[in-house]
Amino acid sequence: MKTLTFAMIKPDAVAAEQIGGILSFTKGHFTIVDMVLLHLSKSCAEEFYAEHKGKPFYAKLIEFTISGPVVCLVLEAENVVDKWRELMGATNPKDAGSWTIRHRYGEGMPNNAVHGSASDTDALREMALFYEWVAELHG
């Protein structure tokens, strides 16, 4: 059964004009159900990364996330969360396999090019936030 997940191309990759290259990784593996370019507010980024609040890297992560536009995606496939996470590669691009998005486009931490939901539950929460952001921007 096909399911949905949330993915995001982060500000570093958008600024480096890597959107097309990253999207090419989805070809034949995922259906892009929805996609939009957004510039997140600080409050949106804080809500998105709420599980990291209080961690030493939280403030830097929020500032990075709001530093420029991001591409938000809803992807569909069989076992989509695991497939996307495998294709993204390890969180730190230095540890990512050579076939992964983060190895190819990530610069470091938090500049690792892409985000993907960690679970089906996270995907539902993140997709709901995504549609809330779009509604806010486009009334």
Secondary structure as GFF3:
##gff-version 3
##sequence-region A 1 139
A	DSSP	beta_strand	2	9	.	.	.	ID=ss1
A	DSSP	alpha_helix	11	15	.	.	.	ID=ss2
A	DSSP	alpha_helix	19	24	.	.	.	ID=ss3
A	DSSP	beta_strand	31	38	.	.	.	ID=ss4
A	DSSP	alpha_helix	42	48	.	.	.	ID=ss5
A	DSSP	three_ten_helix	50	52	.	.	.	ID=ss6
A	DSSP	alpha_helix	58	65	.	.	.	ID=ss7
A	DSSP	beta_strand	70	78	.	.	.	ID=ss8
A	DSSP	alpha_helix	80	88	.	.	.	ID=ss9
A	DSSP	three_ten_helix	93	95	.	.	.	ID=ss10
A	DSSP	alpha_helix	101	105	.	.	.	ID=ss11
A	DSSP	beta_strand	114	116	.	.	.	ID=ss12
A	DSSP	alpha_helix	120	138	.	.	.	ID=ss13
###
